[in-house]
Amino acid sequence: MDAVCRVVTRSATVRGAGALTMAVVALWWLLPRVAGVQWGAVSSVLAGIEARQILALAVLWLAGLLAHSFVLTNALPGLSRRRALTLNLTGSAVSNVLPFGGAAGVALNLAMVRAWRFGRRAFGTFLFVTNAWDVLAKLVLPLVAAVALVTVGGGLTPAIEVGAGIAAVLLTVLVATAVGLLVSDRVAVAVAGLLAPAAQVVLRRTRPAQPAVAAGLLEARAQVRAVITERWAKLTAGMGTYVALQLVLLWACLQAVGQPSPWTTCVVALAVDRLLSLVPLTPAGTGVAELGTTAALVGLGADPLGAAAGVLLFRLFIVVLEIPVGGLWIGLWMVARRHQEANG
């Protein structure tokens, strides 16, 4: 067993080093070539941002976290606002450091909710609902961007057309599948039967019978349906507010570096950033997202230097800043947990 653990750890380390190397190469070597600017110029622009501007951007970032907490509290009834922020920041801190770090973030969040006396099934429902709303928001953004460009009379670039088309197809498939699973008992039974063998392998420690696994999947589906039926409007409002605040943050970051951009341009850039953040090759899509978002801004007429600096500033807030803040939050949670256990 120890040998297996060492092999797994070594493999994870190698993958992590490779992913981080890829992110560094994409940022340090490719970004200047895509934007046509040097790192010295970008650093000078970022260094020139005033303290009051940084403070205003931080307030927007915090407001976004607060808005997203409403998604979490509605996905897990009984979860407090403070604990929702804890799950958000700590999970993001882990996910933003490690490639494929989402699994590690989920494991950490599971440990937390179990310590707060929530069941595994409730956490499973929470995980499904929050991820579903997150993916749906990221797929809706390219469609919103395309509509915004057409509305103001702007032309759709081939990249936007392709992105919007792919997003539309994926969104249709996901929504149709979700509706079928939640509404039709026949579809749910059929899918549970198909997933039961795979779930049995995952649950290899207990090796439950496939009928029991299928019954458990159907029960989980009932819980998910109950949460969505009762709280879909609040979930959508929370996610919509969160995305809107991210848009304002991106717009404000571009303003701060002297690159004022129309709202339509910012919508397109945010759509590109959010889609590319799904790429699992690097932590939080680092490197890939910055390249794509900068290229999108430059393609829509932004100054290359301002575009690169604005995108980097935006990513510093939504990705990098969450690492130390979330790491500190993890430390405080662990100290509080040990204190609680020591006092019975």
N, C-alpha and C positions, 0 to 999 in steps of 0.2 A: 504493500500500500504506500509506504514511504517513497519507494522508487517511482511509483505512478505519480504521486504528488509532485515529485521533483521534475518529472518529465513535463507534466502539465504546467508547472510554474515556469520552467525554462521556455516552453513554447509560448506562453503568454508574454513573457519578457521579451522574447524575440519579436513577436507580433507588435508589441507595444513600441519597441525601439524602431521598428520599421515604419510604423504609422507616424510616429513623431518625426522621424527623418523626412518622410514624405511631406508632412505639414510644413516643416522648416524650409525644405527646398522650394515648395510652392510659394511660400511667403517671401523668403529672402532672395531667391533667384528669379522666379517667374513673375512675381508681381511687378517689379520695376520694368520688366520687359513688356508686360501686357499694358501697363499704364504709360510707359515711356518716360518715367521719372526715376530719380535716384533716391535712395533711402535718406541721404542727408537732407534733401529738400523736404521730404515727408516729415522727418523728425523736427525740422525747423518750424513747419506749420503747426505740428502738434504741440511743440513747446511754447508757441505763441498764444495758446488758448488761455483766457483769463480764468482766475479762480472762481469768479461768480458764475461763469459759464459752466465750469465743471460741476459746481454745486447744483445748478439748474438741471443739468443732465442727470445727475445722481437722483434728484427728486423724481424726475420722469421715470427712471429705472425702478425706483422703489414703488412708484405708483403702479407700474406694470406688474410687479411681483404681487402687490396687494390685489389687483384685479384678477390675476390668475389664481389666487387663493380661493376665490369664490367658486371657481371650477372644481377645485379639490374638495372643498367642504360640501358641495352638492353631490359629488361623486361618492363620498363616504359620509353618510349621515351620522352626525354625532362628533365629527372632527371639528376641533376649535380652529379659530383663525391663526393663532400662534403655532399650533401643531401643523397646520397646512403650510405655513411659511417654512417651518422646519423641514418638512418633507421636500418642498420645492428646492430650497437652497442646498440641502445636503445631497439630495439625489443629483442635482445639476453639478455640484462640485466634483462628485465622483465621475459622472458621465463625461464631463468636459475635460478630464485629465486622461482617461483611458480610452483607447480605441475599442469599439464595441462595449463601451463602458456602461451602456444602458442596463445590462444584466447586473453589474455590480451595484449600480444605483438602486435597482429594484430590490436586490437582496438587503441593502442597508435600510431602505424604506420598510420592507417587510419586518425586519427586526424591530423597527421603531413602532409600527402599528401593533405588533404583537405585544410589545411592552406596555402599550396603552390599552390593552385588553380588547382589541378588535380581532375578529376571527380571520382565518386565512381566506375563507370564501368571500367575506366582505372586502378584503384587500384585492382579491382577484377581480371582483366587480369594479372596484375603484380603478384598478390598473387598466381594465378594458375600456371603461368609459372615458377616462382622461386621455388615453392614447388615441382613442377614436376621434375625440373632439380636436385633439392636436393635429392629427393627420388631415382631417377634414378641413380645418382652417388653412393648412398649408396648401391644400389642393384648390381651395376656393380662391386664394389670393391671385394666382395667374389669370383666372377668369375675370376677377375684379379689375386687374391691371389692363387686360385687353379691352374691357368695356370702357374703362376710364380714358384710354387713348383714343378710342373711336368717338367717344362723347365730345372730347375737346377738339376733334378734327385731326388728330395726329395719325400718322401711318403706323401700321403694325409691322415691326421688323420680322424677318423670317424666324428668328429665335423666339420671339414672343408668340408668334402663330403656332410654332411647334410645341412650345411649352404649354400654351393654353389648350391646345388640342389633346396632348397627352394627359394633362390634368383633368380635362373634361371626361375623357374616357375612364380614367382611374376613379374619378369621383362617382361617375355613374355606376361603375361596377361595385364599388364599395357600398354605396347607398343602397343599391338594389339587393346586394347580399345581406346587408344588415337588416333591411326591412323584411326580407324573406325569413331570416332567422328569428326575428322578434315577433312577427305577426303570424306566420304559418307554423302550426304545430307539426304538420307533415314534413316540412323542410327541416325544422329543428331536429326531429327524430332521425331523419335520414343523415343529417350532418353529424349528429352525435354518434350514430352507428359507425360512420366513416372515421371519426376521430378517436373512437374508443381504443382501438389497437395501439395507436401512437401514444395516447395518454397512458395506457397501461405500461408501455415501455418506460416513459418518463417517471412513472410512479413505481419503479422497479423494486423499491425497498419494501413496499407493502404488497405488491402484486395483487391488487384487487381484481375480481372477475370483470370481464368486459361489460356484462350487463350493469354491474354496479357503477362502473366508470361512466357508461352512457347515462345512467340515471343521475349521477352527480353532475354531468355536463348539462343535462336538461334543467336541473335545479339551479345551477349557476346562471343559465340563460333566463330563468324566471326572475332571479334577483336583478340581473342587468335590465331586463324589461321593466321591472317595477321602478328602478331608479330613473331610467330614461323617460318613462311615461309620466312620472310625477315631476321631474326636474329638468326636462330638456330645455325649457325656456330660460331658466336661470343658468344652466350650463352654457347655452349659446350666448347669452348676454355677457357672462363673465369672460368667455373666450373672445367674443367680439370686442369687448372693451380692452382686453389685453393686447390684441393685435393692433387696435387703433392707437394705443399708447406706444407700441413698438414703432409704428409709422411716425408718430410725432417725435419720438426719440431719434429716429434716423434723419428726419427733416432737420431737427435741431442740431444734430452732429454735423450735418453738411453746412448749416448756417454758421456754426462755431468755427469751422475751418475756412470760411470765406467762399463757400460754394453754395449759394442759395439756389434751390432747385424747385420746380413746380411740384405740386402734390402728385400729379400723375406720374412724373418721373420717379418720385419716392415710392409710389405704390409698386411700380415695375421692379425697382431695385429690391424692395422688401420681399416681393414674391420670389425673385431669384435667390435671395439669401435664405429664405425659409425652406425652399425646395432643396437647395444644395446642402443645407444643414442635415438633411436626412441621409446624405451619403455616408456610409459607415466606415470608409477607408481611414479617416482620421477622426480624432476626438471632436465632436460637434461640427464635423465637416470643415475643420480649420484648414486654411489654405485653399481648399476648393471653393468654399463660399466667398472668401474675400476676392479671389480671382474673378469668379463669375459676376459678382455684384459690381465690382469696379468696371469690368468690361461692359456691363449693361448700362451703367451711368455714362461712360465715355461714348458708347454707341448712341445714346440719346442726347448727346451734345454737351455733356459736362466737361469741365476742364480736368485733364488727367490727374494733375497734382491734387486738386481739391477732392476729386472722386476717391482717389486712393486714401488720402488722409481721413476723409469723412467716414469711409467704410471701416477703416481700421479703428477709428474712435468708437464707432457704433459697436463693433465686435468686442472691443475692450470692455464695454459695459455689459453686453448680454452674454459673453462667454468668459472672458478672463477674470472680471471682477467677482463673478460668482464662485471662483475657486477658493480664494483666501477667505471670503466671507462665509461660504459654505463650510470650509474646513474648520474655521473657528467655531461655527455653529455646531459641527459634529463634536468637537472637543468639549464644548459647554454641555451638550446633551449627555455625553458619556460621563462627565463629572457629576451632573445632576442625577443621572441614573445610579451611579455607584453610591452616591450619598443617600439616595432613597432606599437602596437595598441594604446599606449598612444600618439604617435606622428602622429596618423592618417593614 
